[in-house]
Amino acid sequence: MSMFRSKKFDLGCFANIKVIRDHSKRKAFEAAEPERQALRYIIRNTTLPQRTRAVAQLQLTQMHCYTRPTQIRNRCIMGGKGRGVLRDFKMTRFNFRMQAVLGNIPGVKKASW
């Protein structure tokens, strides 16, 4: 697992262990994505021999779990929380509200009617 830890962190947010782990998962996923797509293509191609497809399936299942897309979680860029994250702004609801009230998000203001 130490091979997936990056030594230099190019994180622009609060760094706790969950944020660091998510960052290393994203790096591992990005590096292994072409190989995963090639293996998935071989597995789904029914014109290939069954043995070739079985070997590809075995290789895919033996890849590290950090290379799976389901391991990546949206996290807040300000606090690192993983719940209540607005995708468009990459912030939790609370941080989004605080930044909107302060006027730090362009085009967003607190609604009142």
C-alpha positions in Angstrom: 0.0 0.0 0.0 2.9 2.3 0.5 3.4 2.3 -3.3 0.2 4.3 -3.7 1.2 7.0 -1.2 2.5 10.1 -3.0 5.4 11.7 -1.2 4.6 15.3 -2.3 1.1 16.5 -1.7 -0.3 18.9 -4.3 -3.5 19.4 -2.2 -5.1 22.8 -2.1 -7.2 22.0 1.0 -7.2 21.0 4.6 -5.2 17.7 4.8 -6.2 15.0 7.2 -5.7 11.2 6.7 -8.9 10.8 4.8 -8.1 13.5 2.3 -4.6 12.1 1.8 -6.0 8.6 1.2 -8.5 9.9 -1.2 -5.8 11.8 -3.1 -3.7 8.7 -3.4 -6.8 6.8 -4.6 -7.4 9.4 -7.3 -3.7 9.2 -8.4 -3.8 5.4 -8.5 -7.1 5.4 -10.4 -5.7 7.8 -13.0 -2.6 5.8 -13.6 -4.4 2.4 -13.9 -7.5 3.5 -15.9 -6.2 2.7 -19.4 -5.2 -0.8 -18.3 -8.6 -1.4 -16.6 -10.4 -0.3 -19.8 -8.4 -2.6 -22.0 -9.0 -5.5 -19.6 -12.7 -4.8 -19.5 -12.8 -4.6 -23.3 -11.2 -8.0 -23.6 -13.6 -9.5 -21.0 -16.7 -8.2 -22.9 -15.5 -9.2 -26.3 -17.3 -12.5 -27.0 -15.3 -13.2 -30.2 -12.1 -13.9 -28.2 -11.3 -17.3 -26.8 -12.8 -18.1 -23.4 -9.3 -18.7 -21.9 -8.1 -15.2 -22.9 -11.2 -13.7 -21.4 -10.7 -15.7 -18.2 -7.1 -14.5 -17.9 -8.1 -10.9 -18.4 -10.8 -11.3 -15.7 -8.3 -12.7 -13.3 -5.9 -9.8 -14.0 -8.7 -7.3 -13.4 -9.7 -8.9 -10.1 -6.1 -8.9 -8.9 -5.5 -5.2 -9.4 -5.3 -3.1 -6.3 -8.6 -1.8 -4.9 -7.4 1.8 -5.1 -7.6 1.5 -8.9 -11.4 1.0 -8.8 -13.6 4.0 -9.6 -16.0 3.2 -6.8 -13.2 4.0 -4.2 -13.2 7.7 -5.1 -15.4 9.9 -3.0 -16.3 13.6 -3.4 -14.7 15.6 -0.6 -14.9 19.2 0.5 -12.0 21.3 -0.7 -12.1 23.4 2.4 -12.7 20.9 5.2 -12.2 17.5 3.8 -15.7 16.2 4.8 -17.2 13.4 2.6 -20.9 14.0 3.3 -23.2 16.8 2.0 -20.8 17.8 -0.7 -22.2 19.9 -3.6 -20.6 18.7 -6.8 -20.6 21.9 -8.7 -18.7 23.8 -6.0 -16.8 20.9 -4.3 -17.9 22.2 -0.9 -20.1 21.0 1.9 -23.4 22.6 2.4 -22.2 24.5 5.5 -19.0 25.8 3.8 -21.0 26.7 0.7 -23.5 28.7 2.8 -20.7 30.6 4.7 -18.9 31.5 1.5 -22.1 32.6 -0.2 -23.0 34.8 2.7 -19.5 36.4 2.7 -19.8 36.9 -1.1 -16.7 34.8 -1.9 -18.6 32.7 -4.6 -19.2 34.7 -7.8 -22.8 34.7 -9.0 -24.2 33.3 -5.8 -26.0 35.2 -3.1 -28.3 34.4 -0.3 -31.9 34.3 -1.4 -34.6 36.1 0.5 -38.2 36.7 -0.5 
